[in-house]
Amino acid sequence: MKRIIFAIAFLTSLASGAQTLKFKIEGLKDTTVHLAKYFGPKLYYADTAVSKGGIVQYDGSKHAAGMYAVVLPGSRYFEFIHDGEVVDMATIDQADMISPMKINKSVNNEVFYKYIFFMTEHKKKMNELTKQYEAAAENSPEREKLKADSKVLNDQVHAYQKNVVEQYQGKFISALITMTMDVQLPEPPKDENGVVTDSAYVYNYYINHYWDGVNFKDARIVNTPVYHNKLDKFFSKDGILQIPDTIIKYGVWMLEQMDMTDQSNKVFQYTLHHLTYKYETMQIMGMDRVFWYLGTNYYCEPNKKAYWMSEENLKKLCERTTKIGRTLIGNYAPMLILTDTTEQNWINMYKVPAEYTVLYFWDPNCGHCKKTTPKLQTLYEKKLKDRNIEIYAVAKATGDDFEAWKKFIIDNKLTFINVGLTKNVYDQAMKDPRPLLQKTTLESLNYSDTYDVYSTPKMFVLDKDKKIKFKQIGISQLEMIMDDVTGHKNDVKLFPQEDEDEDEEHH
């Protein structure tokens, strides 16, 4: 029995020792040294140890595979790969720990540091060729030669990367280098006269091969900045077309290849969170459709897959998803029936006869609204009204805002449709909304929630059927859009974009 216990203890010590992370830093005084791990592009503290005689060690069995950093006092650090092997590294220069780094044990790190040195030399050569190319005369033989030399250098890099990937299959260095490799683009197909026959061929090839060799079930890939950078590039203008439906298509394609249930594998969590946050906060018109789709299909009932989120945060996200879903481009705009300043005349937005309707939410006490609203009146008088474009302006008019609203309308001679939720209507709605529902709707009484108006001004453009065509635009964009869709694209602009940019800077 004692022999068995001894054997188990011996094997346990071997298993633990198999992941020792040992580093020798010449001249390092005895001090606390931190171990930091990558999660995406950021480093987080993972462990601490006290160095003795310039040597610091960590127990690698406590940490997941990925890219790590040894952080010395003064925030100096060097990186290494941890992938279940013994790591034994040494450096003799604290000022430059990379160049003299010696790898005593660890295949991953031996290859990793050779790769760093190779790429550093390549970058120097490429920078020199670029300088010479820029200095050479256009269309000169010298430029053609330099261009050819650059291609040779890039081919050498690709060959080097490919060799590493193939030779070290299964090791993290192979997965890491795979994610850094650029797609080798082919020439597009041409007819007998040399004319390109498929203008989208190269783009489609690039997108279809961008993720070649990347295993989305490999838990290690998020523990390095490389995956984050590759992911971010793919969902940018340097990657796929910036069209909501295209982004959704490829986002779903990626997510469906990931392990969605293994909570120790963070690839699905990282990717879904990255895309959700990116498109929730993006200020480009129409991109909120991506956020809405992800919320509906991955966070909210009945499709709850975001196991890492608290119920409270899930509730908030799903409420936001519902709000955004009401006003997506292409949807019919939620009906609004609100009163004008008389509090007697209820105006139904859907009964406004117009080729286009500008739905404008504003606050008479908002500084930016005070600049924008008179400009909107000028645009209405000089361009929109004669083109059968109406403005349905909804103002914050409760409390003291009611008098401010009426005064602003008079002072600025606003002649478009002005409605609001007045204090009397608001008080009646809070007391008993049923009498009001003979004239209006709950969505109208809660218009700020219905249209997700959390800041003003906010503007939508509706077509003649009251479908949302454009949203979250400024005066300059509105003028350009309306000129364009009404056949006046080349008209002189009353409010050029640069003027609006200047206003935004001071807002």
C-alpha positions in Angstrom: 0.0 0.0 0.0 2.9 2.4 0.9 4.5 1.7 -2.5 1.2 2.7 -4.3 1.0 5.9 -2.3 4.6 6.7 -3.0 4.1 6.0 -6.7 1.1 8.3 -6.9 3.0 11.0 -5.1 5.9 10.6 -7.4 3.7 10.8 -10.5 1.9 13.9 -9.1 5.2 15.6 -8.6 6.3 14.8 -12.2 3.0 16.2 -13.5 3.4 19.4 -11.6 7.1 19.7 -12.6 6.2 19.2 -16.2 4.7 22.7 -16.3 7.3 24.6 -14.3 7.8 28.1 -15.7 11.3 29.2 -14.9 13.0 32.4 -15.8 16.5 33.7 -15.1 17.1 37.5 -15.4 20.7 38.4 -15.0 21.3 41.1 -12.4 17.7 41.1 -11.0 17.6 41.7 -7.3 15.4 39.6 -5.0 11.9 41.1 -5.5 8.3 40.4 -6.4 7.8 39.5 -10.0 4.3 39.3 -11.6 3.0 36.9 -14.1 0.5 38.4 -16.5 -1.8 36.7 -18.9 -3.3 37.9 -22.1 -7.1 37.9 -22.6 -7.6 39.5 -26.0 -5.3 42.5 -26.4 -5.0 43.2 -22.6 -2.7 41.9 -20.0 -4.1 40.8 -16.6 -2.2 39.9 -13.5 -2.3 36.1 -13.0 0.3 35.2 -10.4 3.2 36.5 -8.3 6.5 35.0 -7.2 9.6 36.2 -5.4 12.9 36.0 -7.4 15.9 34.5 -5.7 19.3 35.1 -7.2 17.8 36.4 -10.4 15.6 33.3 -10.8 11.8 33.4 -10.7 9.4 30.3 -11.0 5.7 29.8 -11.4 3.5 26.7 -11.4 2.2 26.4 -14.9 -0.4 23.8 -14.0 -2.4 26.6 -12.4 -2.8 28.6 -15.6 -4.5 28.0 -19.0 -2.4 27.7 -22.2 -1.8 31.0 -24.0 0.5 34.0 -24.2 1.9 35.4 -21.0 4.3 38.0 -19.8 6.8 38.2 -17.0 6.5 41.7 -15.5 9.5 43.1 -13.7 9.4 46.2 -11.4 9.0 49.4 -13.5 6.5 47.7 -15.8 9.2 46.1 -17.9 8.2 42.8 -19.3 8.9 40.0 -21.9 6.4 37.6 -23.4 6.4 33.8 -23.6 4.1 31.0 -24.6 2.7 28.6 -22.0 1.3 25.4 -23.5 1.8 22.6 -21.0 5.5 22.2 -21.3 8.5 23.0 -19.1 9.6 26.6 -19.8 13.2 27.5 -18.9 14.4 30.8 -20.3 17.2 33.2 -19.5 18.2 36.8 -20.5 21.3 38.7 -19.6 20.2 42.3 -20.3 17.3 43.9 -18.4 17.3 46.9 -20.8 16.8 44.6 -23.8 15.4 41.3 -22.7 14.3 40.0 -26.1 17.4 40.0 -28.3 19.7 38.0 -25.9 16.9 35.7 -24.7 18.1 32.1 -24.4 15.5 29.3 -24.5 16.8 26.3 -22.5 13.6 24.3 -22.6 10.3 24.8 -24.5 9.8 24.1 -28.1 7.0 26.7 -28.4 9.2 29.5 -27.1 12.3 28.4 -29.1 10.3 28.7 -32.3 8.5 31.8 -31.0 11.6 33.8 -30.4 13.2 32.7 -33.7 10.0 33.9 -35.4 10.3 37.3 -33.6 13.9 37.7 -34.8 13.0 36.6 -38.3 10.1 39.1 -38.6 12.2 41.9 -37.1 14.8 41.5 -39.8 12.2 41.2 -42.5 10.6 44.4 -41.3 13.9 46.3 -41.5 14.4 45.1 -45.1 10.9 45.9 -46.1 11.1 49.4 -44.6 14.3 50.0 -46.6 12.7 48.8 -49.9 9.7 51.0 -49.2 11.9 54.1 -48.7 13.7 53.3 -52.0 10.4 52.7 -53.8 9.0 56.1 -52.7 12.2 57.9 -53.8 12.2 56.2 -57.2 10.5 57.9 -60.2 7.0 56.7 -61.1 6.8 54.0 -63.8 10.6 53.6 -63.7 12.4 50.3 -64.1 13.8 50.8 -60.6 10.4 50.9 -59.1 9.4 47.7 -60.9 12.5 46.0 -59.6 11.8 47.2 -56.0 8.2 46.0 -56.3 9.5 42.6 -57.4 12.0 42.5 -54.5 9.2 43.3 -52.1 7.2 40.4 -53.4 10.1 38.1 -52.9 10.4 39.2 -49.3 6.7 38.7 -48.6 6.9 35.2 -50.3 9.8 34.4 -48.0 7.7 35.3 -44.9 4.8 33.3 -46.1 7.0 30.3 -46.7 8.6 30.6 -43.3 5.2 30.9 -41.6 3.8 27.9 -43.6 6.8 25.8 -42.6 6.3 26.6 -38.9 2.6 25.9 -39.0 3.1 22.5 -40.7 6.1 21.4 -38.6 4.6 22.2 -35.2 1.0 21.1 -35.7 -0.8 20.8 -32.3 1.5 23.2 -30.5 0.3 26.6 -29.7 3.0 28.3 -31.8 1.4 26.7 -34.9 -2.1 28.1 -34.0 -0.5 31.5 -33.2 1.4 31.8 -36.5 -1.7 30.6 -38.5 -3.6 33.6 -37.2 -0.9 36.1 -38.2 -0.7 34.8 -41.8 -2.0 37.1 -44.6 -4.2 35.6 -47.3 -2.2 35.1 -50.5 -4.4 36.7 -53.1 -4.8 35.3 -56.6 -5.1 37.2 -59.8 -8.7 37.8 -60.9 -10.0 35.9 -63.9 -9.6 37.7 -67.2 -10.9 37.2 -70.7 -8.8 36.9 -73.9 -8.4 40.7 -74.0 -7.1 40.8 -70.4 -10.3 42.4 -69.0 -11.3 41.2 -65.5 -14.5 39.1 -65.8 -15.3 38.9 -62.1 -14.7 42.1 -60.1 -15.6 40.5 -56.8 -13.4 37.5 -57.3 -10.4 38.7 -55.2 -12.7 40.0 -52.4 -14.6 36.7 -52.2 -11.4 34.7 -52.2 -10.0 36.9 -49.4 -13.1 36.5 -47.2 -13.5 32.8 -47.8 -9.8 32.1 -46.9 -9.3 34.7 -44.2 -9.9 32.1 -41.4 -8.1 29.2 -43.1 -6.5 26.9 -40.5 -8.0 28.7 -37.4 -9.8 26.3 -35.1 -12.6 28.2 -33.4 -12.9 25.4 -30.7 -9.3 26.0 -29.6 -9.6 27.6 -26.2 -6.0 29.0 -26.4 -6.6 31.4 -29.2 -8.3 34.1 -27.1 -5.4 34.1 -24.6 -3.3 36.2 -27.1 -3.8 39.6 -28.8 -3.5 38.0 -32.2 -7.0 36.6 -32.3 -8.5 39.9 -31.2 -6.6 41.8 -33.9 -7.6 39.3 -36.6 -11.2 39.4 -35.5 -11.3 43.2 -35.4 -9.8 43.5 -38.8 -12.3 41.0 -40.3 -15.3 43.0 -39.1 -13.9 46.4 -40.3 -13.7 48.1 -43.7 -10.5 46.2 -44.3 -12.4 42.9 -44.1 -16.0 42.2 -45.0 -18.4 44.7 -46.6 -19.8 47.0 -44.0 -23.4 46.0 -44.5 -25.5 44.8 -41.5 -26.8 41.6 -43.2 -23.3 40.7 -44.4 -21.9 41.3 -40.9 -24.6 39.1 -39.4 -24.0 36.3 -41.9 -20.3 36.0 -41.1 -20.8 36.6 -37.4 -23.2 33.7 -37.2 -21.0 31.5 -39.3 -18.1 32.0 -36.9 -20.2 31.7 -33.7 -21.8 28.5 -34.8 -18.4 26.8 -35.2 -17.5 27.6 -31.5 -18.1 25.6 -28.4 -21.1 27.4 -26.8 -21.4 25.2 -23.7 -17.9 24.5 -22.3 -17.6 27.3 -19.8 -13.8 26.8 -19.6 -13.5 27.7 -23.3 -13.8 31.4 -23.7 -13.7 31.7 -27.5 -17.5 31.9 -27.9 -17.8 34.3 -24.9 -15.0 36.6 -26.2 -16.2 36.7 -29.8 -19.9 37.3 -29.0 -19.1 40.0 -26.5 -16.7 41.7 -28.9 -19.3 41.8 -31.7 -22.1 42.8 -29.4 -20.2 45.7 -27.8 -18.8 46.8 -31.2 -22.2 47.1 -32.9 -24.1 48.4 -29.8 -21.7 51.4 -29.5 -21.0 52.0 -33.3 -22.3 55.3 -34.5 -22.8 54.3 -38.1 -26.4 54.3 -39.3 -28.1 51.0 -39.5 -25.4 49.0 -37.6 -27.7 48.7 -34.6 -29.4 45.8 -36.6 -26.3 43.7 -35.8 -26.7 44.3 -32.1 -30.4 43.6 -32.3 -29.8 40.3 -34.1 -27.1 39.1 -31.6 -29.3 40.1 -28.7 -32.3 38.3 -30.0 -30.5 35.2 -31.1 -27.8 34.7 -28.4 -28.8 36.6 -25.2 -32.6 36.8 -24.9 -35.3 34.2 -24.4 -35.8 31.7 -25.8 -32.2 31.8 -27.2 -30.2 32.4 -24.0 -26.6 31.3 -24.6 -24.6 34.0 -22.7 -24.2 31.9 -19.5 -21.5 34.3 -18.2 -24.0 37.2 -17.8 -26.0 38.0 -14.6 -29.7 38.0 -14.8 -29.7 41.7 -14.1 -27.4 42.5 -17.0 -29.2 40.1 -19.3 -32.5 41.9 -18.5 -31.0 45.3 -19.3 -29.5 44.0 -22.6 -32.7 42.4 -23.7 -34.7 45.5 -22.8 -32.3 47.5 -25.0 -32.6 44.9 -27.8 -36.4 45.2 -27.7 -36.2 49.0 -27.9 -33.8 49.0 -30.8 -35.8 46.3 -32.6 -38.8 48.7 -32.9 -36.9 51.3 -35.0 -34.6 49.3 -37.3 -34.1 50.7 -40.8 -36.7 49.0 -43.1 -39.3 48.7 -40.3 -42.6 50.6 -40.2 -42.1 53.5 -37.7 -44.2 53.0 -34.5 -47.3 55.2 -34.7 -47.3 58.5 -32.9 -50.4 60.5 -32.1 -49.5 63.6 -30.0 -51.0 67.0 -29.3 -49.9 70.4 -30.5 -49.5 73.4 -28.1 -53.3 73.7 -27.8 -53.5 70.3 -26.1 -56.7 69.8 -28.0 -55.5 69.0 -31.5 -54.1 65.4 -31.7 -52.0 64.8 -34.9 -51.5 61.3 -36.2 -48.1 60.9 -37.8 -49.4 58.3 -40.1 -52.0 60.7 -41.5 -49.5 63.3 -42.5 -49.5 63.2 -46.3 -45.9 63.5 -47.5 -43.5 61.8 -49.8 -41.0 61.7 -46.9 -41.5 62.6 -43.2 -38.7 63.8 -41.0 -39.4 62.6 -37.5 -37.5 64.9 -35.1 -37.2 64.5 -31.3 -35.9 67.5 -29.4 -35.9 69.4 -26.1 -36.4 73.2 -26.0 -33.8 73.4 -23.2 -31.1 71.3 -24.9 -28.2 73.4 -26.1 -27.6 71.4 -29.3 -31.3 71.4 -30.1 -31.4 75.2 -29.9 -28.8 75.3 -32.7 -30.3 72.5 -34.8 -34.0 73.3 -34.7 -33.8 76.7 -36.4 -31.6 75.2 -39.1 -34.3 72.5 -39.6 -36.9 75.3 -40.0 -34.6 77.0 -42.6 -34.2 73.8 -44.5 -37.9 73.2 -44.4 -38.8 76.6 -45.8 -36.1 76.7 -48.5 -36.1 73.1 -49.7 -38.3 70.5 -48.0 -41.8 72.0 -48.0 -41.9 72.5 -51.7 -40.8 68.9 -52.3 -43.6 67.4 -50.2 -41.4 66.6 -47.3 -43.0 67.2 -43.9 -41.4 67.5 -40.5 -43.2 65.9 -37.5 -41.3 67.4 -34.5 -41.8 65.9 -31.1 -40.7 68.1 -28.2 -40.1 67.4 -24.5 -43.0 69.6 -23.1 -43.7 68.5 -19.6 -43.4 70.8 -16.6 -41.5 74.1 -17.3 -40.6 72.7 -20.7 -44.1 73.4 -21.9 -43.8 77.2 -21.8 -40.2 77.0 -23.1 -41.5 74.9 -26.0 -44.3 77.4 -27.0 -41.9 80.3 -26.7 -39.3 78.6 -28.9 -41.9 77.9 -31.6 -43.0 81.5 -31.6 -39.5 83.1 -31.4 -38.1 80.9 -34.2 -41.2 80.9 -36.3 -41.4 77.1 -36.6 -44.0 76.3 -39.3 -43.6 72.5 -39.4 -45.8 70.2 -37.3 -45.0 70.6 -33.6 -46.3 68.1 -31.1 -45.3 67.1 -27.6 -46.2 65.3 -24.4 -47.4 68.1 -22.3 -47.7 68.2 -18.5 -51.5 68.0 -18.5 -51.4 64.9 -20.8 -48.6 63.4 -18.8 -50.4 63.9 -15.5 -53.6 62.4 -16.9 -51.7 59.4 -18.3 -50.1 58.8 -14.9 -53.5 59.0 -13.1 -55.6 57.0 -15.6 -54.6 56.7 -19.3 -57.8 55.1 -20.4 -59.6 58.3 -21.5 -56.5 59.4 -23.5 -56.4 56.0 -25.3 -59.5 57.1 -27.2 -57.3 59.8 -28.9 -53.8 58.3 -28.8 -51.8 55.1 -28.0 -49.6 53.9 -25.1 -46.6 53.9 -27.5 -47.2 57.6 -28.2 -47.5 58.5 -24.5 -44.2 56.6 -23.9 -42.6 57.9 -27.1 -39.1 58.3 -25.5 -39.1 54.6 -24.7 -40.8 53.6 -28.0 -38.2 55.4 -30.0 -35.3 54.9 -27.6 -34.8 58.7 -27.2 -32.2 58.8 -24.4 -30.6 62.0 -25.9 -31.7 64.8 -28.2 -31.8 65.8 -30.9 -32.6 62.6 -32.7 -33.8 62.3 -36.2 -35.5 59.7 -38.5 -36.5 59.9 -42.1 -39.6 57.9 -43.1 -40.8 57.2 -46.7 -44.4 57.8 -47.9 -45.5 54.5 -46.2 -43.8 55.5 -43.0 -41.1 53.0 -43.2 -37.8 54.0 -41.6 -35.3 54.8 -44.3 -32.6 56.7 -42.4 -32.0 57.4 -38.7 -29.6 59.2 -36.2 -28.5 61.8 -38.7 -27.7 65.5 -38.4 -28.9 68.5 -40.4 -26.1 68.2 -43.0 -26.8 64.6 -43.6 -30.5 65.2 -43.8 -30.0 67.9 -46.5 -27.7 65.7 -48.5 -30.0 62.7 -48.3 -33.1 64.8 -49.2 -31.3 66.5 -52.1 -30.2 63.1 -53.4 -33.5 61.2 -53.2 -35.5 64.2 -54.7 -33.2 64.7 -57.7 -31.3 67.7 -56.4 -28.0 66.0 -55.6 -25.9 68.9 -57.0 -27.9 71.7 -55.3 -25.9 74.2 -53.2 -25.9 73.1 -49.6 -27.3 75.4 -46.9 -25.6 73.5 -44.2 -22.3 71.9 -45.3 -20.9 69.0 -43.3 -17.9 70.9 -42.0 -20.2 73.4 -40.3 -22.0 70.7 -38.5 -18.8 69.0 -37.5 -17.7 72.3 -35.9 -21.0 72.5 -34.0 -20.5 69.0 -32.7 -17.0 69.8 -31.4 -18.4 72.6 -29.3 -21.5 70.7 -28.1 
